[in-house]
Amino acid sequence: MPFLLGFLFRVLLFAAGLVFAASLALVFCLLLALWVVGAAWARLTGKPRSPFVVRFRAAEGFRRTYSRAQPLRRPLADVTDVEPK
């Protein structure tokens, strides 16, 4: 009996993997079809097709992050484990 349940579990996992792979392939085909339709429309109307470009500047991201950060300095009166000499 445990052999049969293990086998059925493996078959169900395999089927779930196949469904997931098929859904990814379907999404890819739909995006490709949209791209082809847009390219064909651009060719028919004579308009230039601009490429999809994501501009990313790491320096800008670091600047934004550091400007939003809160200062981590605490007042000197908060230090309790040090005795002045």
N, CA, C and O atoms as a DFTB+ gen file, in Angstrom:
340 C
 N C O
     1  1       0.810      -1.208       0.000
     2  2       0.000       0.000       0.000
     3  2       0.853       1.272       0.000
     4  3       0.551       2.185      -0.769
     5  1       1.925       1.381       0.838
     6  2       2.747       2.603       0.781
     7  2       3.383       2.796      -0.590
     8  3       3.579       3.931      -1.025
     9  1       3.709       1.704      -1.274
    10  2       4.285       1.813      -2.613
    11  2       3.292       2.465      -3.567
    12  3       3.661       3.317      -4.376
    13  1       2.032       2.058      -3.466
    14  2       1.003       2.604      -4.355
    15  2       0.780       4.093      -4.071
    16  3       0.645       4.885      -5.003
    17  1       0.742       4.479      -2.791
    18  2       0.553       5.896      -2.462
    19  2       1.748       6.738      -2.909
    20  3       1.571       7.848      -3.410
    21  1       2.951       6.222      -2.733
    22  2       4.140       6.942      -3.195
    23  2       4.148       7.102      -4.706
    24  3       4.505       8.157      -5.229
    25  1       3.749       6.041      -5.402
    26  2       3.698       6.100      -6.861
    27  2       2.655       7.116      -7.330
    28  3       2.913       7.894      -8.248
    29  1       1.469       7.106      -6.694
    30  2       0.423       8.068      -7.070
    31  2       0.873       9.506      -6.773
    32  3       0.586      10.421      -7.545
    33  1       1.575       9.696      -5.657
    34  2       2.079      11.022      -5.327
    35  2       3.071      11.506      -6.378
    36  3       3.032      12.666      -6.788
    37  1       3.958      10.616      -6.811
    38  2       4.927      10.991      -7.855
    39  2       4.240      11.299      -9.177
    40  3       4.631      12.231      -9.880
    41  1       3.224      10.526      -9.515
    42  2       2.485      10.781     -10.758
    43  2       1.777      12.130     -10.688
    44  3       1.769      12.882     -11.663
    45  1       1.183      12.439      -9.531
    46  2       0.507      13.736      -9.387
    47  2       1.498      14.898      -9.456
    48  3       1.205      15.922     -10.073
    49  1       2.669      14.750      -8.830
    50  2       3.677      15.798      -8.927
    51  2       4.172      15.971     -10.360
    52  3       4.401      17.094     -10.811
    53  1       4.335      14.869     -11.066
    54  2       4.766      14.953     -12.469
    55  2       3.704      15.663     -13.306
    56  3       4.027      16.498     -14.152
    57  1       2.440      15.327     -13.066
    58  2       1.346      15.972     -13.813
    59  2       1.287      17.467     -13.485
    60  3       1.051      18.286     -14.373
    61  1       1.498      17.822     -12.227
    62  2       1.500      19.240     -11.858
    63  2       2.657      19.967     -12.540
    64  3       2.498      21.104     -12.984
    65  1       3.807      19.325     -12.626
    66  2       4.938      19.921     -13.335
    67  2       4.648      20.122     -14.809
    68  3       5.016      21.144     -15.389
    69  1       3.988      19.144     -15.415
    70  2       3.621      19.279     -16.826
    71  2       2.633      20.423     -17.039
    72  3       2.756      21.175     -18.006
    73  1       1.666      20.559     -16.154
    74  2       0.695      21.654     -16.266
    75  2       1.398      22.996     -16.110
    76  3       1.101      23.942     -16.840
    77  1       2.332      23.084     -15.161
    78  2       3.073      24.332     -14.966
    79  2       3.915      24.664     -16.196
    80  3       3.934      25.812     -16.639
    81  1       4.611      23.670     -16.750
    82  2       5.429      23.898     -17.941
    83  2       4.556      24.314     -19.122
    84  3       4.934      25.191     -19.899
    85  1       3.397      23.689     -19.256
    86  2       2.492      24.047     -20.350
    87  2       1.971      25.469     -20.183
    88  3       1.813      26.186     -21.171
    89  1       1.699      25.888     -18.943
    90  2       1.216      27.248     -18.735
    91  2       2.314      28.267     -19.034
    92  3       2.031      29.329     -19.588
    93  1       3.562      27.962     -18.677
    94  2       4.666      28.867     -19.025
    95  2       4.834      28.969     -20.539
    96  3       5.057      30.056     -21.074
    97  1       4.726      27.834     -21.223
    98  2       4.845      27.849     -22.681
    99  2       3.703      28.656     -23.307
   100  3       3.918      29.374     -24.284
   101  1       2.509      28.544     -22.760
   102  2       1.374      29.295     -23.286
   103  2       1.575      30.803     -23.094
   104  3       1.298      31.587     -24.001
   105  1       2.048      31.199     -21.931
   106  2       2.303      32.624     -21.687
   107  2       3.381      33.134     -22.634
   108  3       3.254      34.228     -23.185
   109  1       4.444      32.351     -22.831
   110  2       5.495      32.739     -23.762
   111  2       4.944      32.892     -25.179
   112  3       5.273      33.857     -25.869
   113  1       4.119      31.961     -25.613
   114  2       3.544      32.043     -26.967
   115  2       2.623      33.255     -27.108
   116  3       2.607      33.903     -28.154
   117  1       1.859      33.562     -26.064
   118  2       0.985      34.742     -26.137
   119  2       1.797      36.036     -26.211
   120  3       1.460      36.936     -26.980
   121  1       2.861      36.130     -25.417
   122  2       3.707      37.323     -25.492
   123  2       4.392      37.436     -26.845
   124  3       4.518      38.533     -27.390
   125  1       4.830      36.318     -27.384
   126  2       5.447      36.330     -28.707
   127  2       4.438      36.753     -29.770
   128  3       4.777      37.511     -30.679
   129  1       3.204      36.270     -29.662
   130  2       2.173      36.658     -30.619
   131  2       1.874      38.159     -30.520
   132  3       1.697      38.819     -31.544
   133  1       1.817      38.699     -29.305
   134  2       1.603      40.134     -29.153
   135  2       2.736      40.938     -29.776
   136  3       2.502      41.962     -30.417
   137  1       3.954      40.471     -29.583
   138  2       5.100      41.166     -30.155
   139  2       5.048      41.127     -31.685
   140  3       5.325      42.130     -32.342
   141  1       4.698      39.981     -32.244
   142  2       4.622      39.846     -33.704
   143  2       3.516      40.733     -34.263
   144  3       3.701      41.374     -35.297
   145  1       2.372      40.776     -33.592
   146  2       1.274      41.631     -34.058
   147  2       1.694      43.098     -34.003
   148  3       1.401      43.862     -34.923
   149  1       2.376      43.492     -32.936
   150  2       2.844      44.884     -32.848
   151  2       3.866      45.211     -33.922
   152  3       3.843      46.303     -34.489
   153  1       4.771      44.269     -34.209
   154  2       5.768      44.497     -35.258
   155  2       5.099      44.574     -36.628
   156  3       5.471      45.402     -37.459
   157  1       4.117      43.715     -36.861
   158  2       3.406      43.752     -38.150
   159  2       2.629      45.051     -38.295
   160  3       2.601      45.641     -39.375
   161  1       1.998      45.501     -37.217
   162  2       1.255      46.758     -37.280
   163  2       2.192      47.939     -37.535
   164  3       1.858      48.852     -38.291
   165  1       3.353      47.917     -36.906
   166  2       4.320      48.988     -37.136
   167  2       4.812      48.983     -38.581
   168  3       5.023      50.039     -39.177
   169  1       4.989      47.798     -39.130
   170  2       5.431      47.707     -40.528
   171  2       4.336      48.178     -41.482
   172  3       4.623      48.847     -42.474
   173  1       3.077      47.829     -41.187
   174  2       1.970      48.239     -42.051
   175  2       1.758      49.755     -42.015
   176  3       1.491      50.372     -43.046
   177  1       1.876      50.342     -40.844
   178  2       1.629      51.778     -40.724
   179  2       2.870      52.607     -41.026
   180  3       2.766      53.823     -41.183
   181  1       4.037      51.985     -41.112
   182  2       5.261      52.693     -41.432
   183  2       5.882      53.406     -40.245
   184  3       6.767      54.244     -40.420
   185  1       5.438      53.092     -39.060
   186  2       5.992      53.726     -37.871
   187  2       7.189      52.927     -37.376
   188  3       7.186      51.699     -37.458
   189  1       8.214      53.604     -36.865
   190  2       9.359      52.859     -36.335
   191  2       8.989      52.136     -35.045
   192  3       8.218      52.638     -34.228
   193  1       9.541      50.981     -34.890
   194  2       9.281      50.169     -33.695
   195  2      10.420      50.399     -32.708
   196  3      11.575      50.097     -33.006
   197  1      10.096      50.930     -31.542
   198  2      11.137      51.186     -30.550
   199  2      11.354      49.935     -29.700
   200  3      10.388      49.270     -29.326
   201  1      12.584      49.613     -29.396
   202  2      12.847      48.428     -28.585
   203  2      12.473      48.669     -27.127
   204  3      12.405      49.807     -26.664
   205  1      12.232      47.576     -26.421
   206  2      11.926      47.650     -24.993
   207  2      13.244      47.728     -24.237
   208  3      14.032      46.782     -24.234
   209  1      13.470      48.864     -23.600
   210  2      14.734      49.086     -22.903
   211  2      14.428      49.504     -21.472
   212  3      13.592      50.376     -21.236
   213  1      15.104      48.883     -20.529
   214  2      14.996      49.278     -19.126
   215  2      16.305      49.947     -18.743
   216  3      17.365      49.322     -18.764
   217  1      16.222      51.192     -18.400
   218  2      17.418      51.924     -18.015
   219  2      17.617      51.787     -16.511
   220  3      16.704      52.033     -15.722
   221  1      18.811      51.395     -16.137
   222  2      19.123      51.163     -14.731
   223  2      20.480      51.747     -14.422
   224  3      21.479      51.416     -15.062
   225  1      20.504      52.619     -13.434
   226  2      21.766      53.191     -12.979
   227  2      21.920      52.830     -11.516
   228  3      21.125      53.266     -10.684
   229  1      22.928      52.042     -11.191
   230  2      23.129      51.595      -9.821
   231  2      23.427      52.767      -8.902
   232  3      22.989      52.772      -7.752
   233  1      24.154      53.748      -9.379
   234  2      24.504      54.891      -8.535
   235  2      23.261      55.630      -8.077
   236  3      23.207      56.090      -6.936
   237  1      22.267      55.752      -8.934
   238  2      21.027      56.433      -8.557
   239  2      20.282      55.660      -7.476
   240  3      19.731      56.261      -6.554
   241  1      20.261      54.349      -7.579
   242  2      19.608      53.537      -6.559
   243  2      20.289      53.651      -5.214
   244  3      19.619      53.748      -4.186
   245  1      21.621      53.642      -5.204
   246  2      22.352      53.811      -3.949
   247  2      22.109      55.198      -3.359
   248  3      21.960      55.339      -2.145
   249  1      22.069      56.214      -4.206
   250  2      21.845      57.566      -3.709
   251  2      20.475      57.676      -3.049
   252  3      20.345      58.253      -1.969
   253  1      19.450      57.121      -3.703
   254  2      18.108      57.162      -3.133
   255  2      18.032      56.404      -1.809
   256  3      17.400      56.861      -0.857
   257  1      18.677      55.252      -1.761
   258  2      18.639      54.447      -0.545
   259  2      19.326      55.150       0.604
   260  3      18.790      55.189       1.711
   261  1      20.499      55.706       0.365
   262  2      21.227      56.383       1.428
   263  2      20.528      57.664       1.865
   264  3      20.613      58.040       3.034
   265  1      19.850      58.331       0.962
   266  2      19.163      59.564       1.359
   267  2      17.926      59.257       2.201
   268  3      17.520      60.093       3.009
   269  1      17.325      58.100       2.039
   270  2      16.141      57.724       2.815
   271  2      16.486      57.080       4.152
   272  3      15.625      56.972       5.025
   273  1      17.723      56.654       4.321
   274  2      18.108      55.955       5.550
   275  2      18.056      56.891       6.746
   276  3      18.387      58.072       6.651
   277  1      17.637      56.338       7.859
   278  2      17.602      57.105       9.100
   279  2      18.997      57.096       9.720
   280  3      19.705      56.094       9.623
   281  1      19.401      58.186      10.349
   282  2      20.706      58.180      11.017
   283  2      20.683      57.197      12.189
   284  3      19.701      57.130      12.928
   285  1      21.766      56.438      12.355
   286  2      21.825      55.419      13.395
   287  2      22.548      55.903      14.648
   288  3      22.798      55.110      15.556
   289  1      22.881      57.160      14.714
   290  2      23.597      57.686      15.868
   291  2      22.651      57.856      17.047
   292  3      21.531      58.345      16.904
   293  1      23.125      57.443      18.210
   294  2      22.369      57.641      19.436
   295  2      23.074      58.692      20.280
   296  3      24.289      58.860      20.176
   297  1      22.339      59.383      21.092
   298  2      22.992      60.351      21.980
   299  2      23.960      59.631      22.923
   300  3      23.762      58.467      23.271
   301  1      25.002      60.346      23.323
   302  2      25.997      59.748      24.203
   303  2      25.426      59.415      25.572
   304  3      25.995      58.575      26.268
   305  1      24.341      60.027      25.983
   306  2      23.749      59.745      27.287
   307  2      23.125      58.350      27.332
   308  3      22.888      57.826      28.420
   309  1      22.852      57.732      26.165
   310  2      22.252      56.404      26.140
   311  2      23.240      55.303      26.495
   312  3      22.819      54.181      26.776
   313  1      24.538      55.585      26.491
   314  2      25.528      54.557      26.767
   315  2      25.567      54.338      28.274
   316  3      25.842      55.269      29.030
   317  1      25.291      53.104      28.717
   318  2      25.208      52.836      30.150
   319  2      26.278      51.886      30.657
   320  3      26.493      51.809      31.866
   321  1      26.944      51.173      29.790
   322  2      27.894      50.160      30.247
   323  2      29.336      50.670      30.294
   324  3      30.252      49.874      30.501
   325  1      29.559      51.943      30.112
   326  2      30.900      52.505      30.141
   327  2      30.989      53.499      31.283
   328  3      30.140      54.380      31.414
   329  1      32.028      53.358      32.118
   330  2      32.238      54.304      33.224
   331  2      33.355      55.264      32.838
   332  3      34.440      54.822      32.461
   333  1      33.114      56.548      32.923
   334  2      34.184      57.501      32.577
   335  2      35.300      57.435      33.611
   336  3      35.039      57.201      34.791
   337  1      36.544      57.640      33.177
   338  2      37.701      57.602      34.085
   339  2      38.281      58.991      34.242
   340  3      39.261      59.173      34.965
